[in-house]
Structures are given as C-alpha cells and as structure tokens.
Amino acid sequence: MIRFREEDIRWLALELPDSVKFYKYAGDFAGETEVIRKLLASDGLFDGLRRRLQIELVIAEGMSRDYLISFDGLLSRLREKYPLLDAGTLREIVAGGGADYIMRSGEPFFQNSCPRNLLNRCRDRLESPGGAPAAPAREWKNENIRIMMQKGFRRARVRVREQLSFAGDPGPGAGNARVHLPYPCECPEQTGILLHGSSHPVYISDAPQRTAFIETPYVPGDRYWIEFSYTITVPYREPDPAEVSADQPAFCTGELYPHIRFTPAVRALADELSSDGANNLVLARRAYDWITSNVVYSYMRSYLYIDNITEFCLLNRRGDCGVQALLFITLCRAMGVPARWQSGSRVEPGEIGSHDWAQYYVEPYGWLYCDPSYGGSALRAGNTERWNYYAGNLDIFREINATEFQSPFDPPRFFMRHDPYDNQCGEGELDNAGPGEGEVKTSRSVVAFEADV
C-alpha cells in the first residue's frame, strides 16, 4: 500500500502507457503489475506519471480480487434462489447493463458482489414460478411529496450510530489506529448536530468531507463508534423559468480532475442540450431529463477502479446514484450552470444506506437539488409527479456528510482511501498499512427518526 497525498488522485486523468493498458484491458493484472514495477524502476519518468503508476498498482491489486465469478458461476449462484432462471435471460440482463464485468482470458468475469446486486435490482427479470415474490414498493417518497407541497417544507430529527473495526492480523508495527467516521455537515439543511457518545475521544473536522476522527493505540478486537443526532429541514420550491435572472454566477463551473472533465463526449452532449441559448434553469432540467431518460441504475465497481466516472456513465448509459450525480454536475458545469456534490446516506426509520445527489445554482432561487437516480426510477415507474419533484427538490430522508466531491479528510490519511472521493461508511488505517478490501468492517444503524408529520 502506497503512502498517498490526497491531491495525487488527479493524476488518474493521465493515460497509461500502452504496455500497461495491453495487460489491464485483457484482465491480466499480474502481467500489468509486473510491467508497472519495471517502469517504476526505470529512469526518466516524470513525477505525474510515476504517481499515476503507483495508484494503478493499487487498482490492479483490487481488480484482481474483485472479479472472480464466471458466467456459469453467476448463473449457478442466482439459481439457488431462482431455480428456473435460464442462461438466455441472464445474458439479456448482462447485455442490458445489469451486471458489472471485465474480460479475463477472453471470457467475462463478474464482480464478486454481482449476485447480490442482481437479486436486489433485477427481481422482476429473475423471478420464476419457483422463485420468491418481489418486495412491495415503498410509498414514503410519494407521501413526502404530498406533505412538502402542502407545507412548503418538512423537518425531521434523526439519531444515527456509526461503527468500524479492523479484521485479520495487521502484523508487527500496527501502532496507532486512525479512523475517520462520517459525521453530519453543518449546512443550511442540517442543524442542531450533537455528538451523544463515542468509543474513544474524537476530533470533529469542519472539512467539506466531514468526519469524526479517532486516533488511538491499536488493540485487536477494538470497535470504534460514534452516535450523533441532527435536525434536517428541507424546503419545497417550484422555480419558474420565466423568473430566472439574466445575470448568473460563475462559481462551481470548472473542471475537477480526474472525473469532472469536459471531454469531447461531454462537450458534444452539452452543446446539443444548450444550442438554443436557454437559461440556466432550463439547461439544468435538460441535463436531468437526458440522464433520467437514458441512464439505467446499476450497482458499480469501486469508483477508484473507473478511469473517468462521468464518461463511463455517458458512454455506457448506466451507473449508480453517485455516477449519475457526477454526470449531471459535469454537464451543468460544461453549460455554465453552477453545480456541486452532496452525499451521505439515505436514512429512513430503521434503515440506512449510502446515497449521492447534486445541487445546482440558479438566480434568484439559489441552490436547488437534483437526484437523478430517484428521478430515473420514478420515470420508469410512470410517476411523472415524482420525476418532476426530484429535478429541483429533496426529501428529509437524508444524512449529509459531504458538500464537495473528492474532498480531503481533516486530518489527512497516510494511505490511500478505499474511496478517495467520498466517505459514506468510514475509513480506517494503521501505522503500518492501509488495510485492504475486507480488512475493515463498518456498520450503520438508525437509532431514532422522528418526522414533524
């Protein structure tokens, strides 16, 4: 595991040498690693390429262990629950972008989490007479819209517990444990943030990627936890394109390498959407409409393993909530519309899970919200009211931990993060290493959730 500076992640925008790419895209990660080590030992590498190759070593190691399921293996795993599933149906699901895979020795190999993801996302395609019935759809999103429209806002008081522990034997020299647990950001939507307890003394940062930081001598079996509460208040707005000001700000309209990039593909779509000189509110809505109409929700590999998240979404037309939010942000910025990241968790009574979305700025309304993944699912379900709602509004079922994408921790990490762009579950490291995949266990739970209505 390499020592890592947070700003080094921008070097992922560099192309890899052909000698590396030949092995990488053939799925031969042992060969890729060997070539990279030879290049790093050679003379004449400029600093940026050296750092790019060092990061690629981490990516190659992770990819080599994350894609181990063959097509037959995937079919066998799914048939444990749906015994009548046929190979042809599974091939159709894969061809439609429903499963993440890479090619290894000319054959597709699927991400280790693919069986679980397909069972969660593709039940309607997998079900058979011998299968289990699909879970009923939740109604809280529709109820939330009704209440928001009636009251003009909504508020909730939420209490959450976050926990992290280390697994395995770290070996000699473990020294101190350094843990960054997600913590609610101070922002207009979140107030009254209270820390109710923690396993160890904590430092609460004020960074855009907000964390509760614990540093303490490592003790095998220790668990590192915090429990906190916050009030979330979300307004309801119906912006009118006719009321948009002629003068608009230029902040939050630039690139952020490696993923918020105005590549030729991004420029082509942005130019297509903005060719008639429409105002910023209309342009943001066009970006939202394109994504929700064309991009299918799909579980993703680790973001670290994607060269350009935005372009991946644009060209493959699939992606999870964060991938879709990044494409929206990048398209908006390429058209001159200020846009930025928000992320944290989807929090409901008794349930919590990672979620990402976006904001965009339009005078005279200020920052508006956009949740393309929620909007896309509403559109595919035929719910145009909910589709329109998430083009500019949010719900109260959120915990906001980050207000910027790719923001460094405070204090910074020594080793590369598992997710160098976000922090929804927590990160841990020891003095002698940044633990690998599966060597850090995290959990979250909703202790209390009380909405005003």
Residue, then its C-alpha position, 0 to 999 in steps of 0.5 A: m500500500i502506497r503512502f498517498r497525498e490526497e491531491d495525487i488522485r488527479w493524476l488518474a486523468l493521465e493515460l497509461p502507457d500502452s504496455v500497461k493498458f495491453y495487460k489491464y484491458a485483457g484482465d491480466f493484472a499480474g502481467e500489468t503489475e509486473v510491467i508497472r514495477k519495471l517502469l517504476a524502476s526505470d529512469g526518466l519518468f516524470d513525477g505525474l506519471r510515476r504517481r499515476l503508476q503507483i495508484e494503478l498498482v493499487i487498482a490492479e491489486g483490487m481488480s484482481r480480487d474483485y472479479l472472480i465469478s464466471f458466467d456459469g458461476l453467476l448463473s449457478r449462484l442466482r439459481e439457488k434462489y431462482p431455480l428456473l432462471d435460464a442462461g438466455t435471460l441472464r445474458e439479456i440482463v448482462a447485455g442490458g447493463g445489469a451486471d458489472y464485468i471485465m474480460r479475463s482470458g477472453e471470457p467475462f468475469f463478474q464482480n464478486s458482489c454481482p449476485r447480490n446486486l442482481l437479486n436486489r435490482c433485477r427481481d422482476r427479470l429473475e423471478s420464476p414460478g419457483g422463485a420468491p415474490a418481489a418486495p412491495a414498493r415503498e410509498w414514503k417518497n410519494e407521501n413526502i411529496r404530498i406533505m412538502m407541497q402542502k407545507g412548503f417544507r418538512r423537518a425531521r430529527v434523526r439519531v444515527r450510530e456509526q461503527l468500524s473495526f479492523a479484521g485479520d492480523p495487521g502484523p508487527g508495527a500496527g501502532n496507532a489506529r486512525v479512523h475517520l467516521p462520517y459525521p453530519c455537515e453543518c449546512p443550511e439543511q442540517t442543524g442542531i448536530l450533537l455528538h451523544g457518545s463515542s468509543h474513544p475521544v474524537y476530533i470533529s473536522d469542519a472539512p467539506q468531507r466531514t468526519a469524526f476522527i479517532e486516533t488511538p493505540y491499536v488493540p485487536g478486537d477494538r470497535y470504534w463508534i460514534e452516535f450523533s443526532y441532527t435536525i434536517t429541514v428541507p424546503y419545497r420550491e417550484p422555480d419558474p423559468a420565466e423568473v430566472s435572472a439574466d445575470q448568473p454566477a460563475f462559481c462551481t463551473g470548472e473542471l475537477y480532475p480526474h472525473i469532472r472533465f469536459t471531454p469531447a463526449v461531454r462537450a458534444l452532449a452539452d452543446e446539443l442540450s444548450s444550442d438554443g441559448a436557454n437559461n440556466l434553469v432550463l439547461a439544468r432540467r435538460a441535463y436531468d431529463w437526458i440522464t433520467s431518460n437514458v441512464v439505467y441504475s446499476y450497482m458499480r465497481s469501486y469508483l477508484y477502479i473507473d478511469n473517468i466516472t462521468e464518461f463511463c456513465l455517458l458512454n455506457r448509459r448506466g451507473d449508480c446514484g453517485v455516477q449519475a450525480l457526477l454526470f449531471i454536475t459535469l454537464c451543468r458545469a460544461m453549460g455554465v450552470p453552477a453545480r456541486w456534490q452532496s452525499g451521505s446516506r439515505v436514512e429512513p426509520g430503521e434503515i440506512g444506506s449510502h446515497d449521492w445527489a447534486q445541487y445546482y445554482v440558479e438566480p434568484y432561487g439559489w441552490l436547488y437539488c437534483d437526484p437523478s437516480y430517484g428521478g430515473s426510477a420514478l420515470r420508469a415507474g410512470n410517476t411523472e409527479r415524482w420525476n418532476y419533484y426530484a429535478g429541483n427538490l429533496d426529501i428529509f430522508r437524508e444524512i449529509n456528510a459531504t458538500e464537495f466531491q473528492s474532498p480531503f479528510d481533516p486530518p489527512r490519511f497516510f494511505m490511500r482511501h478505499d474511496p478517495y472521493d467520498n466517505q459514506c461508511g468510514e475509513g480506517e488505517l494503521d501505522n503500518a498499512g492501509p488495510g485492504e478490501g475486507e480488512v475493515k468492517t463498518s456498520r450503520s444503524v438508525v437509532a431514532f427518526e422522528a418526522d414533524v408529520 
